[in-house]
Each structure stands twice: as C-alpha cells, then as structure tokens.
Amino acid sequence: MPVILLMWSSQVTMEPSMAIGQGQVWWELHANGSLDYSRGYLLELMYSKDIIISNLTFANSPSWNIHPVYCRSSLASSVWNWTRDDLHYALTTTIQRETYLRNTFNCRRRDGNEMSGGVSHVYVHGLNVGHDSAGIRIKSAQGRGGYVKDIYVSDVFLRNVKTAIVFTDLYGEHPDSLYNPNALPHMHKIYIQNVQGNNITMTGNFQGLSGYPFHDIFLRNITLNVTSTKIVWNCSYVTGYSESVSPSPCEELAQNKSQSSSPL
C-alpha cells in the first residue's frame, strides 16, 4: 500500500509537506530477493483528475515516488524527490492523459514501463536531474503493448548523469511467462528541447524493436558536455529529426525538418 492513496478524486490540491518512506530496509530486501510482494509508493493516484501537487518533498521511498494510474489533467509543480532509485517514476501504467510536470528537482523522468494501455499528452517543464544513471528515460518491452505518444519535455538541466536520453523497448521484465509476445509497444511523437548538461557520459541510447521502431522523435536545442571518447550515441530502430543538437546525433536522428517544431 502507498503512504498516500487517492482514488476516484477530483479537484484536489496537495501543498507544502514532506513524505518520508523509510525505504532503506525495503531496498535491501528487494536487492537480496527476499520480498514476496511489491514495495509501496509514497503517493499513488488512481482514477483521478484535476490533481495539483505543489511544493512537496518526497524522500526515501521504498519504490516509486509518484504513481498515477488512469489519471487525467494532473499537475506536479516544484516537487523535490530524494530516493535511492526511481527518483520520479510517474505515469507508469495504463491510460494517462494531460499530465503536467513543472519545476521538478532531482528527478529522473520516466514514462512507459509497466503500462497496459498507454501514456499520452504528458508535458514536462523545468526538470533538474543530478547524479543519476539516466536523465530522460522511456522504457517498455515486447509483450507489453500499449503506446507512449505526444510527450513534450522542455527546459531540462542535467549534471553528472550517465546517459542523458534513454529510449528502450528491450526492458524485458514480465510478471510471468503468460504474456503475449506479439503485443508490441508503440512509441512516437516525442518532443525534447532546450536541454543542457554537464559531465554527461553518453548523449543518447535508443533501442527500438526490429519492424516496429520508434518514430517521429524530435530533438531540438540540446547542448551536452560529454566526457566519453567512445560511444556518444547509440541508435537502433529509431527515426526522427533534430536541430541544434551537440554532440551531433546519430544518422537516424540527424534529419532537419522545418515541420518538426515542437508546440512547447
């Protein structure tokens, strides 16, 4: 169970407070494989709409910090997240629409993962990520199906991050062996712009599926100080467009298209 649970709620505003999850013991149990059940979240929103989360701090969560399910028209503004992993794991499952994240600090942005329906119309603005393995991450796997589309990310600052942008359809975890391998995730129409970063190891890692690639990926105005002298971009089964991106993107994303301007 989550620390805070909202179900079938509307027009709710959550203002300055702190949620602390005492997550260390849970992470240790998870790491040694002794848990027979899932870990709780700090905040879970289910079947809700018009939710405002403002000026809150989430610390030491056993699992994800904010986990909306079947939600619509939500705003997270000026949110601080301090967690060993999954710093800000929002919009992970099933139908999500019209969700806004603004001025979030020490947060990793993740979409997709255990979705069974889809994630769409997500707006992220003012994202700060530090000392993490990934900055902006969208992940799924063959057998999960669903979609991730109409995602808009702008004004991002990264520092000491291993990989700035990660898209993968090779995440691979399933709860059992009964999943449908023909259920393929569909990721498209994703806009990322105005990103700066210092001490970045790798700029982008895109791993789509053969015959079902990521498409309509738009990158604009991205400048990263990359420390690696080896692989800066890794792109497989992805197509898209870019403008003013440094280091220069892989060939699959190097096209410049005037129509690719993001509505952000």
TORTI-779340 format. One line per 4 residues: their letters; for each residue x, y, z negated of C-alpha. Coordinates in Angstrom, 1 decimal. Layout:
// TORTI-779340
a> X/Y/Z  ...
***
This chain:
// TORTI-779340
mpvi> 0.0/0.0/0.0  1.2/3.5/0.7  1.8/6.0/-2.1  -0.8/8.4/-0.5
llmw> -3.6/7.0/1.7  -6.2/9.0/3.7  -8.9/7.1/5.6  -11.8/8.5/7.6
ssqv> -10.7/12.0/6.6  -11.0/15.3/8.4  -10.1/18.9/7.9  -7.5/18.1/5.1
tmep> -4.6/20.3/4.3  -1.6/19.0/2.2  0.5/21.8/0.9  3.8/22.2/-1.1
smai> 4.6/19.0/-3.0  7.1/16.1/-3.1  6.5/12.4/-2.7  9.2/10.1/-4.0
gqgq> 9.0/6.4/-3.2  11.8/4.7/-5.4  12.7/2.9/-2.2  16.2/1.7/-3.0
vwwe> 15.0/-1.6/-4.5  12.8/-2.2/-1.6  15.6/-1.7/0.9  17.8/-4.1/-1.0
lhan> 15.1/-6.8/-0.9  14.5/-6.1/2.8  18.2/-6.4/3.5  18.6/-9.7/1.9
gsld> 15.4/-11.2/3.4  13.7/-11.9/0.1  10.5/-9.9/0.9  7.4/-11.9/1.9
ysrg> 5.3/-8.8/2.6  5.7/-5.4/4.1  7.0/-2.4/2.4  4.8/0.6/1.6
ylle> 4.8/4.0/3.2  4.8/7.4/1.4  1.9/8.8/3.5  -0.5/6.8/5.7
lmys> -3.3/8.4/7.7  -6.0/6.2/9.2  -8.9/7.1/11.4  -8.5/10.7/10.6
kdii> -8.4/14.1/12.4  -7.6/17.7/11.8  -4.9/17.0/9.2  -2.3/19.6/8.2
isnl> 0.8/18.5/6.4  2.8/21.6/5.4  5.9/22.3/3.3  6.2/18.8/1.9
tfan> 9.3/16.8/0.9  9.4/13.0/1.3  12.2/11.3/-0.4  13.5/7.7/-0.8
spsw> 10.7/5.9/1.0  10.5/2.1/0.9  9.7/2.2/4.6  8.3/4.9/6.9
nihp> 7.6/8.4/5.5  4.5/9.4/7.5  2.5/6.8/9.3  -0.7/7.9/11.2
vycr> -2.9/5.2/12.7  -5.8/6.1/15.0  -5.4/9.8/14.3  -6.2/12.9/16.3
ssla> -5.3/16.6/16.1  -2.8/16.5/13.2  0.0/19.0/12.4  3.1/18.4/10.3
ssvw> 4.9/21.7/9.6  8.1/22.4/7.7  8.5/18.8/6.4  11.7/17.5/4.8
nwtr> 12.4/13.8/4.9  15.2/12.1/2.9  15.2/8.4/3.4  17.8/5.7/3.8
ddlh> 16.4/4.7/7.2  13.4/5.7/9.5  13.7/9.3/8.4  10.5/10.3/10.1
yalt> 8.6/7.4/11.5  5.4/8.9/12.9  2.9/7.8/15.5  4.0/4.2/15.5
ttiq> 0.8/2.3/16.1  -2.2/2.4/18.3  -4.1/5.3/19.6  -2.6/8.7/18.7
rety> -3.6/11.9/20.4  -3.0/15.6/20.0  -0.4/15.4/17.2  2.0/18.3/16.4
lrnt> 5.3/18.3/14.5  6.8/21.7/13.8  9.9/22.7/11.9  10.8/19.3/10.6
fncr> 14.1/18.9/8.8  16.5/15.9/8.5  14.0/13.9/10.6  14.5/11.4/13.3
rrdg> 11.8/11.4/15.9  10.4/8.0/16.9  7.4/7.0/19.0  6.1/3.7/20.1
nems> 7.4/0.7/18.3  4.5/-1.4/16.9  1.8/0.2/19.0  -1.1/-2.0/20.1
ggvs> -2.9/0.8/22.0  -0.9/3.9/22.8  0.7/7.1/21.9  -0.1/10.3/23.8
hvyv> -0.2/14.1/23.6  2.5/14.4/20.9  4.1/17.9/20.5  7.4/18.2/18.6
hgln> 8.9/21.6/18.0  11.8/22.7/15.8  13.4/19.3/15.0  16.6/19.0/12.9
vghd> 18.5/15.7/12.7  21.8/15.2/10.8  24.0/12.2/10.0  21.9/9.6/11.8
sagi> 22.1/6.8/14.4  19.6/8.5/16.8  18.0/11.9/17.3  15.0/11.3/19.6
riks> 14.1/7.7/19.9  11.2/6.0/21.7  11.2/2.2/21.5  9.0/-0.7/22.4
aqgr> 9.3/-4.2/23.8  7.9/-6.7/26.4  4.9/-8.3/24.8  3.6/-5.2/23.0
ggyv> 1.8/-3.5/25.9  0.3/-0.1/25.3  1.6/3.2/26.5  3.7/6.2/25.5
kdiy> 2.9/9.3/27.6  2.6/13.1/27.5  5.2/13.6/24.9  6.7/17.1/24.6
vsdv> 9.8/17.8/22.5  11.5/21.2/22.3  13.9/23.2/20.2  16.0/20.4/18.7
flrn> 19.3/20.6/16.8  21.4/17.5/16.2  24.6/17.2/14.2  26.7/14.1/13.5
vkta> 24.4/11.8/15.5  25.5/8.7/17.2  23.1/8.8/20.2  21.1/11.9/21.0
ivft> 18.3/10.4/23.1  17.3/6.7/23.0  14.5/5.1/25.1  14.3/1.3/24.9
dlyg> 11.9/-1.4/25.9  14.2/-4.1/24.5  13.5/-3.6/20.8  12.4/-7.3/20.7
ehpd> 10.8/-7.8/17.3  7.4/-9.6/17.1  5.5/-10.8/14.1  5.2/-14.3/15.5
slyn> 5.6/-16.3/18.7  2.0/-15.9/19.9  2.5/-12.5/21.7  1.7/-12.1/25.4
pnal> 5.0/-11.7/27.3  3.0/-10.2/30.2  1.9/-7.2/28.1  4.4/-4.6/29.3
phmh> 4.7/-1.1/27.6  4.2/1.9/29.9  6.3/5.0/29.2  6.1/8.0/31.4
kiyi> 5.6/11.8/31.4  8.0/12.6/28.6  9.5/16.1/28.4  12.6/17.0/26.3
qnvq> 14.0/20.5/26.5  16.1/23.0/24.5  18.3/20.6/22.7  21.7/21.4/21.1
gnni> 24.1/19.1/19.3  27.5/18.9/17.7  29.6/15.8/17.1  27.5/13.5/19.2
tmtg> 28.9/10.1/20.2  26.6/9.3/23.1  24.2/11.6/25.0  21.5/9.2/26.2
nfqg> 20.7/5.5/26.3  17.8/4.5/28.5  16.9/0.7/28.7  13.7/0.0/30.6
lsgy> 12.3/-3.2/32.0  13.0/-4.6/35.4  10.0/-3.9/37.6  8.4/-1.6/35.0
pfhd> 10.8/1.2/34.5  10.4/4.4/32.5  9.4/7.2/35.0  8.7/10.9/35.0
iflr> 11.3/11.6/32.3  12.1/15.4/32.3  15.3/16.8/30.6  16.0/20.5/30.6
nitl> 18.4/22.9/28.9  20.3/20.3/26.9  23.9/21.0/25.7  25.7/18.5/23.5
nvts> 29.2/18.4/22.2  30.1/14.7/22.8  33.1/13.2/21.2  33.2/9.9/23.1
tkiv> 35.6/9.4/26.0  33.9/6.2/27.1  30.2/5.7/27.9  28.3/9.1/27.6
wncs> 25.1/8.0/29.4  23.7/4.5/29.8  20.7/4.3/32.2  18.9/1.2/33.4
yvtg> 15.4/1.1/34.9  14.6/4.7/34.5  13.7/7.6/36.9  13.3/11.2/36.2
yses> 14.6/14.8/36.6  16.9/17.1/34.9  18.0/20.7/34.9  20.9/22.4/33.0
vsps> 22.0/19.3/31.1  25.5/18.9/29.8  27.2/16.4/29.9  25.8/15.7/33.3
pcee> 23.2/13.0/33.3  23.3/9.6/35.0  22.3/9.4/38.6  18.8/8.1/37.8
laqn> 18.0/11.4/35.9  20.2/13.8/38.0  17.5/15.0/40.4  16.3/18.5/40.1
ksqs> 12.7/19.1/40.8  11.0/22.5/40.7  7.7/20.9/39.7  9.4/19.3/36.6
sspl> 8.9/22.4/34.5  7.6/21.4/31.1  4.4/23.1/29.8  6.1/23.6/26.4
***
